[in-house]
């Protein structure tokens, strides 16, 4: 399911437009289960039917906001907007150049705080540095692609329209917050993405300001970058870099894509790099899920983490509790309204890894309540045939993230040093008949997982439209 408030609300609650998701949980779960059964009987026919059904809904979905989240945050003290992290002279591009066989350099370097990773003997850093090694017979994790702009200090421009400086272009997407459009900066011709957040109450404005402050501090190649920001009485616009590769999971289920465990290692390593940087800035994402992992382009293997609308600055000396999340990916402490921390993100990273390798959702039950019960019991296993050819190192990696005690989960820095991510150079051998060729992973179950989540979004959107009084 999409992000939902995990606490019960009355029908008069101002956030109830999103709580329609909870009210209709049984309807949605039954629809998804019936669809899954049809998929098992005839996958090809079901896949075609699913795509047709989703396409038939597109005109309606484009005309209405799809609810994606409802949330509440409680802390012993108000969230303090800290000053941006200082820009460090040491840059990632220089670090990689010192340990790479290539001589290429990025035009635009990210201010990058290595913190404790600056030890050259650190396994996690060694693994990142190995990305540069290339051979003629390997498909290699390519160098980071330059963003269309240098890292910059963004100042919110108040009482000014984004159209004064940008030409708005085609529609890209819509969510609870508003919509996203492609845009072009008039002075530079840079192509970017403009996210419009509608402001209907003061809390909306505070949330948007928080997202801007979070993004200003997160200048890193694994994280979506903020370019500009505008504010009027009725909306706030975030201008961000344009990512064209689509969702990671959508890409790997393409018929012409060959998914291997080694590729999964590369993706998980990059996710951990991005999460490590966030945590080093004392920021937790709190909404890590497959939809928030995008491919930089359709040809390479670079990814970025997006959507910092729920992210929070984290002070370990204070108690932060939240009641929002995506049911299949939330950690036990969120369900139980206990204190969250850096480990809360790491639980979600473990679930993402499990799904990527197997196509199975480790805790999904017949309904959300059963899913929450499975999460609380940490009820998962590696018994499915999908894990037959998955290495013990990968299973150990997941097991050390899916620990009920958040303080005992691997931290992002420790993940980068885990044997699964450091056991071999980070290049991906092209599948061949040789014994050393990497075995291709089946994406049949992952395809079903992606289709199911498409259905969930569509059904949620229709339910929300009905609650708003629209007739179908």
Phi and psi in degrees as a GROMACS rama.xvg file:
@    title "Ramachandran Plot"
@    xaxis  label "Phi"
@    yaxis  label "Psi"
@TYPE xy
-76.3035  177.539  UNK-2
-57.2569  128.368  UNK-3
-135.004  151.511  UNK-4
-73.1604  128.228  UNK-5
-85.8658  -5.02951  UNK-6
-98.7182  152.37  UNK-7
-80.1657  138.787  UNK-8
-125.62  154.716  UNK-9
-77.9175  163.903  UNK-10
-66.9774  -15.1857  UNK-11
-95.2949  3.46633  UNK-12
-63.9589  139.208  UNK-13
-66.6224  -14.0988  UNK-14
-96.901  7.14937  UNK-15
-69.3052  -15.4099  UNK-16
-60.7348  -29.466  UNK-17
-88.5002  -24.8586  UNK-18
-72.3576  -6.59924  UNK-19
-57.8243  -25.4299  UNK-20
-60.8443  -46.1127  UNK-21
-68.3268  -42.278  UNK-22
-60.4457  -33.2994  UNK-23
-105.919  28.0606  UNK-24
-57.1762  -47.4453  UNK-25
-63.7491  -39.4398  UNK-26
-60.8026  -47.4644  UNK-27
-66.0201  -45.6263  UNK-28
-60.3161  -40.8797  UNK-29
-64.3866  -41.639  UNK-30
-61.2722  -43.3339  UNK-31
-66.5068  -41.4438  UNK-32
-64.5107  -42.2756  UNK-33
-62.1938  -39.5132  UNK-34
-65.7384  -38.5961  UNK-35
-63.9987  -39.4186  UNK-36
-63.6584  -42.2349  UNK-37
-63.8176  -33.3244  UNK-38
-65.6024  -41.153  UNK-39
-65.586  -32.4186  UNK-40
-74.9847  -40.6263  UNK-41
-152.387  88.6065  UNK-42
-61.7753  -45.7771  UNK-43
-64.9036  -44.0611  UNK-44
-64.2123  -40.536  UNK-45
-67.6684  -40.3557  UNK-46
-60.8382  -45.118  UNK-47
-62.9196  -43.1119  UNK-48
-63.1675  -39.7228  UNK-49
-62.7938  -43.8675  UNK-50
-67.9184  -38.4621  UNK-51
-64.9747  -42.6427  UNK-52
-61.8707  -41.1705  UNK-53
-67.2658  -41.1367  UNK-54
-62.2608  -37.3594  UNK-55
-66.2004  -20.5895  UNK-56
-87.659  -14.5195  UNK-57
-57.416  -40.3362  UNK-58
-60.6356  -37.884  UNK-59
-70.9181  -41.5217  UNK-60
-65.5631  -33.5639  UNK-61
-70.3692  -19.3665  UNK-62
-93.9702  -2.29945  UNK-63
-140.042  153.356  UNK-64
-75.4369  127.931  UNK-65
-87.9477  122.487  UNK-66
-68.9013  129.519  UNK-67
-118.023  -22.5372  UNK-68
-162.915  149.882  UNK-69
-136.42  137.426  UNK-70
-150.861  160.834  UNK-71
-143.655  146.577  UNK-72
-127.709  135.488  UNK-73
-130.023  132.671  UNK-74
-144.282  156.423  UNK-75
-67.8965  -21.9901  UNK-76
-137.669  157.992  UNK-77
-65.9228  148.727  UNK-78
-65.4014  124.247  UNK-79
-93.1899  128.19  UNK-80
-79.3425  101.677  UNK-81
-79.0552  161.545  UNK-82
-70.2534  153.066  UNK-83
-56.1176  149.075  UNK-84
-62.7384  143.929  UNK-85
-64.0739  150.854  UNK-86
-84.4387  122.004  UNK-87
-91.4384  145.837  UNK-88
-70.1481  -30.3087  UNK-89
-73.8103  126.815  UNK-90
-116.842  148.064  UNK-91
-61.3345  -39.0538  UNK-92
-61.6567  -37.6138  UNK-93
-68.4079  -38.483  UNK-94
-61.8688  -44.1922  UNK-95
-68.1204  -36.2226  UNK-96
-60.8896  -35.6821  UNK-97
-69.5706  -16.7995  UNK-98
-127.466  20.3714  UNK-99
-116.482  151.286  UNK-100
-83.3281  -9.06531  UNK-101
-95.1076  159.069  UNK-102
-108.265  5.66239  UNK-103
-71.8001  146.804  UNK-104
-130.741  147.517  UNK-105
-75.3359  142.494  UNK-106
-68.5613  -37.6242  UNK-107
-117.151  115.696  UNK-108
-96.7981  144.775  UNK-109
-88.6219  135.026  UNK-110
-60.7642  122.144  UNK-111
-137.374  114.214  UNK-112
-88.9656  112.518  UNK-113
-79.7926  -20.2889  UNK-114
49.7966  -126.679  UNK-115
-78.5166  -1.97179  UNK-116
-82.9024  -0.297707  UNK-117
-79.0777  2.03606  UNK-118
-78.6047  122.707  UNK-119
-66.0085  -15.802  UNK-120
-90.1644  -2.70866  UNK-121
-66.7318  128.083  UNK-122
-63.6443  -38.8606  UNK-123
-61.9626  -43.6927  UNK-124
-68.3515  -39.1719  UNK-125
-56.8729  -41.7283  UNK-126
-63.3848  -39.6525  UNK-127
-66.6576  -39.037  UNK-128
-67.2304  -28.0328  UNK-129
-70.2891  -11.3439  UNK-130
-58.7175  -27.2665  UNK-131
-76.9137  -19.4206  UNK-132
-70.5034  130.082  UNK-133
-130.235  146.836  UNK-134
-131.713  163.077  UNK-135
-70.6898  -20.4503  UNK-136
-105.029  8.30869  UNK-137
-111.052  147.956  UNK-138
-90.8331  121.45  UNK-139
-110.494  146.405  UNK-140
-64.7805  113.339  UNK-141
-68.9054  162.957  UNK-142
-63.7718  156.619  UNK-143
-60.0385  137.826  UNK-144
-83.774  133.049  UNK-145
-61.0506  133.85  UNK-146
-69.7703  163.393  UNK-147
-74.5447  3.9343  UNK-148
-151.045  154.367  UNK-149
-75.8393  152.764  UNK-150
-54.142  138.378  UNK-151
-144.239  157.076  UNK-152
-87.8541  117.104  UNK-153
-93.6052  129.769  UNK-154
-112.422  130.01  UNK-155
-66.5719  122.933  UNK-156
-93.7523  107.722  UNK-157
-89.2438  147.39  UNK-158
54.7708  38.9063  UNK-159
-138.137  137.209  UNK-160
-84.0531  140.383  UNK-161
-63.0112  -26.5338  UNK-162
-73.5036  -8.35815  UNK-163
-68.2237  -28.8927  UNK-164
-120.104  -10.3279  UNK-165
-134.629  145.508  UNK-166
-94.0489  122.154  UNK-167
-79.8334  138.66  UNK-168
-120.501  -141.571  UNK-169
-71.5368  156.254  UNK-170
-71.4811  135.093  UNK-171
-110.765  -33.5694  UNK-172
-178.31  169.335  UNK-173
-143.763  147.834  UNK-174
-151.264  -171.005  UNK-175
-58.4827  -35.8254  UNK-176
-70.2047  -28.1475  UNK-177
148.775  -128.724  UNK-178
-143.501  163.63  UNK-179
-121.519  132.763  UNK-180
-127.654  149.47  UNK-181
-73.3567  145.015  UNK-182
-145.001  163.675  UNK-183
-128.752  127.058  UNK-184
-72.3154  129.111  UNK-185
-64.3898  -37.954  UNK-186
-79.0937  -26.4713  UNK-187
-120.414  -14.2071  UNK-188
69.9905  11.9183  UNK-189
-63.6206  136.147  UNK-190
-91.4106  127.721  UNK-191
-139.916  -178.329  UNK-192
-120.003  131.787  UNK-193
-109.139  117.963  UNK-194
-101.747  117.775  UNK-195
-100.145  121.337  UNK-196
-107.695  117.507  UNK-197
-77.4847  134.16  UNK-198
-106.967  108.215  UNK-199
-109.198  -17.9818  UNK-200
-149.792  165.226  UNK-201
-61.837  -32.3485  UNK-202
-61.623  -35.6117  UNK-203
-60.6936  -41.171  UNK-204
-66.0513  -42.2407  UNK-205
-63.4207  -40.4814  UNK-206
-64.8559  -41.7276  UNK-207
-65.7317  -41.3611  UNK-208
-61.272  -40.0498  UNK-209
-62.4363  -42.9975  UNK-210
-61.875  -40.3485  UNK-211
-63.6462  -46.7405  UNK-212
-62.8939  -38.02  UNK-213
-62.9652  -48.6889  UNK-214
-66.351  -32.4288  UNK-215
-61.7587  -29.9505  UNK-216
-86.7258  -11.1603  UNK-217
-107.398  69.4357  UNK-218
-94.8081  98.5377  UNK-219
-157.587  143.41  UNK-220
-65.3898  -14.4758  UNK-221
-93.5652  0.914104  UNK-222
-124.067  140.892  UNK-223
-59.6962  135.567  UNK-224
-102.81  139.464  UNK-225
-88.8623  136.47  UNK-226
-112.265  -35.6196  UNK-227
-161.49  164.698  UNK-228
-153.38  138.567  UNK-229
-131.293  148.748  UNK-230
-137.261  132.674  UNK-231
-126.659  -176.517  UNK-232
-66.3884  -29.74  UNK-233
-110.025  -9.12884  UNK-234
-158.228  160.455  UNK-235
-127.532  134.692  UNK-236
-116.817  125.728  UNK-237
-104.789  120.209  UNK-238
-97.1066  121.545  UNK-239
-129.534  167.871  UNK-240
-63.6977  148.128  UNK-241
-91.7658  121.852  UNK-242
-106.952  123.051  UNK-243
-106.883  -3.452  UNK-244
-84.5306  -11.3081  UNK-245
80.908  177.219  UNK-246
-67.0783  142.783  UNK-247
-56.9512  -49.1329  UNK-248
-65.8994  -34.0759  UNK-249
-64.3779  -35.7821  UNK-250
-72.5277  -43.5392  UNK-251
-71.8888  -14.0294  UNK-252
-91.9104  0.885839  UNK-253
-59.0527  146.141  UNK-254
-60.819  -31.7991  UNK-255
-93.6973  8.21939  UNK-256
-97.4022  132.168  UNK-257
-104.4  107.87  UNK-258
-93.9222  128.917  UNK-259
-127.793  165.198  UNK-260
-63.1045  -34.9621  UNK-261
-65.371  -36.9919  UNK-262
-64.0412  -39.2331  UNK-263
-61.1038  -37.808  UNK-264
-59.5944  -44.2576  UNK-265
-63.3556  -42.4666  UNK-266
-65.8114  -44.6225  UNK-267
-67.2272  -34.2368  UNK-268
-62.1936  -44.3726  UNK-269
-66.6203  -38.5892  UNK-270
-60.5588  -43.9062  UNK-271
-66.9055  -33.6745  UNK-272
-61.7643  -46.0711  UNK-273
-65.0939  -43.5966  UNK-274
-65.5209  -39.1502  UNK-275
-59.9617  -42.3663  UNK-276
-65.7801  -42.8846  UNK-277
-56.2746  -47.5917  UNK-278
-67.2645  -32.6661  UNK-279
-66.4131  -21.5085  UNK-280
-94.2603  10.8179  UNK-281
58.4536  43.9397  UNK-282
-126.111  133.549  UNK-283
-114.446  140.095  UNK-284
-76.6196  -48.4056  UNK-285
68.1349  10.3105  UNK-286
-148.578  42.7311  UNK-287
-74.327  120.06  UNK-288
-159.159  164.574  UNK-289
-56.243  -36.7553  UNK-290
-64.0846  -18.4711  UNK-291
-100.275  16.8704  UNK-292
-116.879  111.029  UNK-293
-111.266  150.522  UNK-294
-85.2418  137.681  UNK-295
-62.5742  -40.1372  UNK-296
-150.557  -179.787  UNK-297
-88.1822  -4.26123  UNK-298
-107.251  -36.7536  UNK-299
-96.665  -164.834  UNK-300
-121.974  14.8536  UNK-301
-79.8544  141.81  UNK-302
-128.286  164.56  UNK-303
-138.4  146.207  UNK-304
-91.3362  135.234  UNK-305
-125.219  179.164  UNK-306
63.3601  90.5225  UNK-307
-107.369  24.899  UNK-308
-65.8576  -26.3206  UNK-309
-104.545  -2.19707  UNK-310
-64.3484  150.21  UNK-311
-136.515  144.619  UNK-312
-71.3551  139.747  UNK-313
-121.369  122.651  UNK-314
-107.4  109.612  UNK-315
-57.9022  -18.8899  UNK-316
-85.2653  -7.96867  UNK-317
-116.065  160.106  UNK-318
-99.5294  118.682  UNK-319
-114.99  126.197  UNK-320
-126.416  142.913  UNK-321
-133.745  157.089  UNK-322
-131.44  51.4263  UNK-323
-143.692  162.735  UNK-324
154.605  173.893  UNK-325
-97.6998  117.601  UNK-326
-44.9314  -46.1372  UNK-327
-69.3891  -15.9712  UNK-328
-118.49  -3.30321  UNK-329
-76.6265  151.656  UNK-330
-85.519  159.473  UNK-331
-54.9465  -37.2817  UNK-332
-67.3004  -24.8226  UNK-333
-72.5744  -45.0462  UNK-334
-59.757  -39.7965  UNK-335
-91.1372  6.26615  UNK-336
52.9716  43.8554  UNK-337
-97.2678  175.332  UNK-338
-64.139  133.53  UNK-339
-97.8087  169.013  UNK-340
-166.545  -164.682  UNK-341
-59.7564  -34.0814  UNK-342
-63.6643  -21.2707  UNK-343
-63.3801  -41.6543  UNK-344
-65.0768  -37.7761  UNK-345
-68.1015  -32.4651  UNK-346
-58.3823  -48.2594  UNK-347
-62.1075  -36.4201  UNK-348
-61.6909  -40.3175  UNK-349
-63.0926  -40.8933  UNK-350
-65.9781  -42.9786  UNK-351
-58.4842  -43.1623  UNK-352
-63.5526  -43.6311  UNK-353
-58.6569  -46.7059  UNK-354
-66.9109  -41.72  UNK-355
-61.1829  -41.1194  UNK-356
-76.1538  -31.687  UNK-357
-118.241  -23.3034  UNK-358
81.4545  4.58517  UNK-359
-108.521  144.591  UNK-360
-93.5638  115.757  UNK-361
-64.1328  -26.5373  UNK-362
-118.817  4.24911  UNK-363
-65.5069  127.768  UNK-364
-109.292  -169.525  UNK-365
-67.691  -25.8741  UNK-366
-150.414  177.91  UNK-367
-65.2841  -37.0099  UNK-368
-61.3869  -39.5544  UNK-369
-69.0702  -37.101  UNK-370
-60.765  -45.5024  UNK-371
-61.5768  -38.4767  UNK-372
-64.6528  -41.841  UNK-373
-62.9005  -39.1802  UNK-374
-65.5371  -43.7869  UNK-375
-62.6279  -34.4932  UNK-376
-87.1471  -4.19151  UNK-377
49.771  52.3589  UNK-378
-92.5595  88.5684  UNK-379
-146.617  167.326  UNK-380
-155.723  177.783  UNK-381
-116.739  29.9006  UNK-382
-79.2751  -21.2918  UNK-383
-63.9857  150.431  UNK-384
-61.7441  -19.637  UNK-385
-60.8425  -23.5192  UNK-386
-96.2119  5.30253  UNK-387
-57.7499  -43.1681  UNK-388
-100.775  9.58511  UNK-389
-86.412  137.318  UNK-390
-67.7409  156.782  UNK-391
-64.719  -31.4312  UNK-392
-63.9006  -40.0374  UNK-393
-65.365  -42.1952  UNK-394
-65.824  -36.6971  UNK-395
-66.8052  -38.5332  UNK-396
-58.3236  -48.0135  UNK-397
-64.7354  -44.1402  UNK-398
-61.421  -33.5736  UNK-399
-81.376  -5.7651  UNK-400
-99.7602  -36.1761  UNK-401
-89.1493  60.4084  UNK-402
-107.163  133.021  UNK-403
-61.474  -31.9432  UNK-404
-84.4839  110.411  UNK-405
-61.3353  -28.3703  UNK-406
-76.0548  -13.0407  UNK-407
-100.197  -4.5572  UNK-408
-72.9398  151.602  UNK-409
-60.7024  136.898  UNK-410
-83.1668  165.125  UNK-411
-59.1671  -40.155  UNK-412
-62.8864  -39.3139  UNK-413
-69.7645  -32.759  UNK-414
-61.2911  -40.4992  UNK-415
-65.4427  -18.8935  UNK-416
-102.439  2.00635  UNK-417
-68.6202  145.551  UNK-418
-54.3067  -31.7005  UNK-419
-64.653  -34.0668  UNK-420
-95.0912  -2.48213  UNK-421
-126.255  5.09059  UNK-422
-75.4989  -16.1323  UNK-423
-157.346  159.808  UNK-424
-57.7484  145.216  UNK-425
-85.1275  63.1822  UNK-426
-125.391  154.825  UNK-427
-112.86  112.455  UNK-428
-64.5219  135.265  UNK-429
-67.7367  127.694  UNK-430
-52.9604  134.944  UNK-431
-149.688  -174.859  UNK-432
-84.972  -2.93812  UNK-433
-71.3267  153.01  UNK-434
-61.8923  -28.7859  UNK-435
-80.6869  -5.1823  UNK-436
-65.4872  144.152  UNK-437
-74.954  134.241  UNK-438
-73.0348  133.342  UNK-439
-74.4705  134.082  UNK-440
-88.5272  140.898  UNK-441
-71.0361  136.453  UNK-442
-108.946  14.738  UNK-443
-58.9631  -49.2446  UNK-444
-72.704  -32.8084  UNK-445
-66.1332  -36.1257  UNK-446
-62.815  -41.1518  UNK-447
-64.4257  -38.6559  UNK-448
-60.9937  -45.8271  UNK-449
-65.0295  -42.1007  UNK-450
-62.4989  -42.266  UNK-451
-60.1368  -41.9196  UNK-452
-70.8112  -30.1403  UNK-453
-62.4771  -44.447  UNK-454
-62.1966  -41.8759  UNK-455
-58.9899  -44.4727  UNK-456
-62.5634  -43.2021  UNK-457
-65.5397  -46.0989  UNK-458
-64.4881  -42.3535  UNK-459
-59.6524  -41.3203  UNK-460
-63.9918  -43.6331  UNK-461
-65.3406  -41.4201  UNK-462
-62.4351  -41.0487  UNK-463
-64.9312  -39.1209  UNK-464
-65.0401  -39.3112  UNK-465
-64.0855  -39.8881  UNK-466
-68.0943  -25.5641  UNK-467
-83.4472  -0.0745784  UNK-468
92.4623  7.4197  UNK-469
-82.2486  140.69  UNK-470
-95.713  143.407  UNK-471
